[in-house]
């Protein structure tokens, strides 16, 4: 097994994962996430089926594949790190009376369970 074969298998598995992300109702990443996953799936399939080396020269499919994976990673970091703060800021600026999940923005979440 050479590096090109391993690369093709990896690109095929990533394309399969991205296709599942687009088609599954369990993945709720919105329109931007679905577009990024679609680009990953299409370019990963092209990289897998075409005979090209990604390490020597940048082809269109390889470049799209790597940029799409980079965008998915950057979006994931943003959603995990900053999204809750941005969402609260947007709720405050737009004047919503209820913030996240029907709670007031200034209130603390209710404790579940017994108090000692």
BAMIVO-579304 format. One record per residue: residue number from 1; residue in one letter; x, y, z of N, C-alpha, C in turn. Coordinates in Angstrom, 2 decimals. Last residue first. Layout:
BEGIN
   nr  rest      nc1      nc2      nc3     cac1     cac2     cac3      cc1      cc2      cc3
  NUM     A        X        Y        Z        X        Y        Z        X        Y        Z
...
//
This chain:
BEGIN
   nr  rest      nc1      nc2      nc3     cac1     cac2     cac3      cc1      cc2      cc3
  116     X   -28.68    20.52    49.07   -28.26    20.06    50.40   -28.11    21.22    51.33
  115     X   -31.23    19.99    46.74   -30.26    20.91    47.31   -29.92    20.43    48.72
  114     X   -31.72    17.68    44.06   -31.90    18.10    45.43   -30.82    19.10    45.85
  113     X   -32.38    18.80    40.62   -31.98    17.85    41.65   -32.19    18.41    43.05
  112     X   -31.19    21.56    38.90   -31.99    20.35    38.84   -31.47    19.40    39.90
  111     X   -31.41    25.04    38.97   -30.69    23.85    39.42   -31.65    22.66    39.38
  110     X   -31.88    27.20    36.20   -32.41    26.52    37.38   -31.59    25.29    37.69
  109     X   -29.50    29.72    35.22   -30.29    28.52    34.95   -30.72    27.85    36.24
  108     X   -30.02    33.18    36.05   -29.20    31.98    36.12   -30.08    30.77    35.78
  107     X   -30.83    36.01    33.99   -31.12    35.04    35.03   -30.19    33.84    34.94
  106     X   -30.42    37.73    31.87   -29.73    38.01    33.11   -29.92    36.95    34.19
  105     X   -32.01    36.76    29.80   -30.57    36.77    29.64   -29.83    36.98    30.95
  104     X   -34.56    34.40    30.60   -34.10    35.78    30.54   -32.58    35.78    30.50
  103     X   -35.18    31.59    28.48   -34.77    32.16    29.76   -34.41    33.62    29.55
  102     X   -35.74    30.47    25.98   -36.83    31.02    26.74   -36.46    31.61    28.09
  101     X   -33.26    29.70    24.86   -34.22    28.69    25.31   -35.27    29.24    26.24
  100     X   -31.72    32.74    25.42   -31.53    31.37    25.00   -32.54    30.45    25.66
   99     X   -33.98    35.24    26.09   -32.73    34.88    25.45   -32.72    33.44    25.01
   98     X   -36.64    37.44    25.72   -36.20    36.13    26.18   -34.95    35.76    25.39
   97     X   -36.83    39.85    24.49   -37.09    39.79    25.92   -36.62    38.48    26.52
   96     X   -34.54    41.23    22.19   -35.40    40.11    22.56   -35.59    40.10    24.06
   95     X   -33.04    43.32    21.02   -34.08    43.62    21.98   -35.02    42.48    22.29
   94     X   -30.81    43.13    19.52   -32.08    43.09    18.80   -33.27    43.29    19.72
   93     X   -28.85    43.17    21.49   -28.89    44.25    20.50   -30.22    44.29    19.75
   92     X   -29.40    40.74    22.88   -29.44    42.03    23.57   -29.60    43.19    22.57
   91     X   -29.03    38.85    20.86   -30.33    38.94    21.53   -30.47    40.29    22.24
   90     X   -26.33    39.29    20.26   -27.34    39.55    19.24   -28.72    39.70    19.87
   89     X   -25.18    38.44    22.69   -25.00    39.83    22.24   -26.06    40.20    21.20
   88     X   -25.89    35.73    22.62   -26.41    36.59    23.68   -26.30    38.06    23.30
   87     X   -24.40    34.97    20.36   -25.85    34.81    20.36   -26.49    35.68    21.45
   86     X   -21.80    35.45    21.21   -22.32    36.19    20.05   -23.84    36.12    20.03
   85     X   -21.66    33.56    23.30   -21.50    34.99    23.57   -22.06    35.85    22.45
   84     X   -22.00    31.18    21.83   -22.94    31.53    22.90   -22.86    33.02    23.24
   83     X   -19.78    31.19    20.00   -21.16    31.32    19.53   -22.12    31.73    20.64
   82     X   -17.06    30.78    20.70   -17.62    32.13    20.71   -19.12    32.22    20.48
   81     X   -16.37    27.96    20.80   -15.74    28.96    21.65   -16.55    30.23    21.80
   80     X   -17.90    26.40    19.05   -17.62    25.90    20.39   -17.17    27.02    21.31
   79     X   -17.97    27.96    16.72   -19.22    27.53    17.35   -19.00    27.06    18.79
   78     X   -15.21    28.26    16.15   -16.05    29.43    16.43   -17.31    29.02    17.18
   77     X   -14.48    25.59    15.66   -13.84    26.32    16.75   -14.69    27.53    17.13
   76     X   -16.13    25.11    13.40   -16.29    24.31    14.62   -15.68    25.04    15.81
   75     X   -15.06    26.88    11.56   -16.45    27.04    11.99   -16.69    26.29    13.29
   74     X   -12.51    25.77    11.24   -12.63    27.13    11.77   -14.05    27.38    12.28
   73     X   -13.24    23.26    10.13   -12.54    23.34    11.40   -12.66    24.71    12.04
   72     X   -14.42    24.09     7.74   -15.20    23.31     8.70   -14.55    23.35    10.08
   71     X   -12.23    25.37     6.52   -13.42    26.14     6.89   -14.28    25.40     7.90
   70     X   -10.56    23.11     6.13   -10.11    24.23     6.96   -11.30    25.07     7.42
   69     X   -12.12    21.63     4.37   -11.81    21.08     5.68   -11.34    22.16     6.64
   68     X   -12.05    23.45     2.21   -13.32    23.09     2.84   -13.11    22.49     4.23
   67     X    -9.32    23.45     1.59    -9.95    24.69     2.03   -11.27    24.40     2.73
   66     X    -9.00    20.75     0.78    -8.28    21.26     1.94    -8.88    22.56     2.47
   65     X   -10.77    20.65    -1.45   -10.88    19.71    -0.34   -10.22    20.28     0.91
   64     X    -9.75    22.59    -3.15   -11.10    22.75    -2.62   -11.30    21.86    -1.39
   63     X    -7.26    21.38    -3.70    -7.31    22.69    -3.05    -8.69    22.93    -2.42
   62     X    -8.11    19.05    -4.99    -7.33    18.97    -3.75    -7.36    20.28    -2.98
   61     X    -9.41    20.13    -7.22   -10.15    19.29    -6.27    -9.41    19.21    -4.94
   60     X    -7.29    21.58    -8.47    -8.53    22.23    -8.04    -9.29    21.43    -7.01
   59     X    -4.05    20.74    -7.08    -5.08    20.67    -8.11    -6.34    21.34    -7.58
   58     X    -0.83    21.47    -6.38    -2.19    21.72    -5.90    -3.16    21.69    -7.08
   57     X     1.65    18.87    -6.50     1.03    20.08    -7.03    -0.39    20.22    -6.53
   56     X     2.56    16.95    -4.53     3.45    17.61    -5.49     2.85    18.91    -5.99
   55     X     0.54    15.95    -2.94     1.74    16.43    -2.29     2.66    17.20    -3.24
   54     X    -1.54    14.90    -4.32    -1.78    16.16    -3.62    -0.51    16.75    -3.05
   53     X    -1.75    13.49    -7.45    -0.99    13.54    -6.21    -1.17    14.90    -5.58
   52     X    -4.38    11.63    -8.96    -3.61    12.86    -8.81    -2.86    12.80    -7.49
   51     X    -6.78    10.20   -10.45    -5.41     9.83   -10.20    -4.58    11.11   -10.15
   50     X    -9.99    10.42    -8.87    -9.01    10.84    -9.88    -7.62    10.40    -9.47
   49     X   -11.39     9.57    -6.61   -11.55     8.85    -7.87   -10.53     9.24    -8.94
   48     X   -10.64    11.26    -4.48   -10.55     9.81    -4.34   -10.58     9.11    -5.69
   47     X   -11.18    13.80    -5.43    -9.79    13.46    -5.09    -9.63    11.95    -5.00
   46     X   -13.97    13.54    -5.66   -13.16    13.77    -6.86   -11.70    13.41    -6.59
   45     X   -14.70    13.20    -2.97   -15.02    12.15    -3.94   -14.16    12.30    -5.20
   44     X   -13.84    15.67    -1.97   -13.23    14.43    -1.49   -13.50    13.26    -2.41
   43     X   -15.57    17.40    -3.30   -14.15    17.46    -3.61   -13.42    16.22    -3.10
   42     X   -18.06    16.54    -2.17   -17.83    16.53    -3.62   -16.34    16.51    -3.95
   41     X   -17.64    16.84     0.63   -18.06    15.56     0.05   -17.74    15.49    -1.45
   40     X   -16.94    19.55     0.92   -16.01    18.50     1.35   -16.36    17.18     0.68
   39     X   -19.27    20.74    -0.04   -17.99    20.98    -0.74   -16.96    19.93    -0.35
   38     X   -21.05    19.81     1.93   -21.24    19.45     0.53   -19.96    19.63    -0.27
   37     X   -20.05    21.07     4.22   -20.01    19.60     4.13   -20.21    19.13     2.69
   36     X   -20.65    23.73     3.48   -19.25    23.32     3.70   -19.13    21.81     3.60
   35     X   -23.45    23.56     3.37   -22.69    23.94     2.17   -21.23    23.52     2.30
   34     X   -24.04    22.92     6.03   -24.39    21.97     4.97   -23.64    22.28     3.68
   33     X   -23.11    25.26     7.33   -22.49    23.97     7.60   -22.78    22.95     6.52
   32     X   -24.93    27.11     6.25   -23.49    27.27     6.02   -22.77    25.95     6.26
   31     X   -27.44    26.14     7.21   -27.15    26.19     5.77   -25.65    26.27     5.50
   30     X   -26.99    24.03    10.16   -27.51    25.14     9.38   -27.06    25.09     7.92
   29     X   -26.28    21.81    11.55   -25.26    22.84    11.38   -25.74    24.01    10.54
   28     X   -27.19    19.23    12.84   -27.91    20.51    12.73   -26.90    21.65    12.69
   27     X   -27.48    15.98    12.22   -26.47    17.03    12.15   -27.19    18.34    11.88
   26     X   -29.71    14.39    12.01   -29.10    14.53    13.32   -28.06    15.65    13.37
   25     X   -30.44    14.07     9.43   -31.20    15.05    10.19   -30.63    15.26    11.58
   24     X   -28.01    13.68     6.88   -28.57    13.27     8.17   -29.34    14.42     8.83
   23     X   -26.80    14.73     4.60   -28.08    14.04     4.47   -28.75    13.70     5.80
   22     X   -24.43    15.92     5.46   -25.37    16.68     4.63   -26.75    16.04     4.69
   21     X   -23.16    13.87     6.87   -23.48    15.13     7.56   -24.50    15.96     6.78
   20     X   -22.81    11.98     4.83   -23.71    11.68     5.92   -24.12    12.95     6.67
   19     X   -20.88    13.41     3.38   -22.17    13.12     2.77   -23.20    12.78     3.83
   18     X   -18.78    13.36     5.23   -19.38    14.65     4.87   -20.74    14.46     4.20
   17     X   -18.22    10.56     5.26   -18.65    11.27     6.48   -19.35    12.58     6.15
   16     X   -17.42    10.26     2.58   -18.56     9.51     3.08   -19.11    10.17     4.35
   15     X   -15.15    11.89     2.56   -16.28    12.22     1.68   -17.55    11.50     2.13
   14     X   -13.58    10.44     4.35   -13.98    11.81     4.71   -15.16    12.24     3.85
   13     X   -13.26     8.11     2.84   -13.95     8.04     4.13   -14.40     9.43     4.60
   12     X   -11.85     9.17     0.62   -13.14     8.51     0.44   -13.93     8.43     1.74
   11     X    -9.52    10.09     1.83   -10.42    11.05     1.18   -11.80    10.46     0.96
   10     X    -8.48     7.59     2.65    -8.82     8.60     3.64    -9.78     9.64     3.05
    9     X    -8.07     6.38     0.15    -8.99     5.77     1.12    -9.43     6.79     2.16
    8     X    -6.19     8.16    -0.94    -7.48     7.95    -1.60    -8.50     7.34    -0.66
    7     X    -4.05     7.85     0.86    -4.69     9.15     0.69    -6.07     9.01     0.05
    6     X    -3.41     5.18     0.38    -3.87     5.58     1.71    -4.59     6.91     1.65
    5     X    -2.58     5.47    -2.30    -3.71     4.60    -1.97    -4.28     4.95    -0.60
    4     X    -0.39     7.17    -2.01    -1.53     7.59    -2.82    -2.77     6.75    -2.52
    3     X     1.41     5.65    -0.48     0.79     6.85     0.10    -0.42     7.33    -0.69
    2     X     0.71     2.09    -0.99     1.52     3.30    -1.06     0.75     4.50    -0.51
    1     X     0.85    -1.18     0.00     0.00     0.00     0.00     0.90     1.24     0.00
//
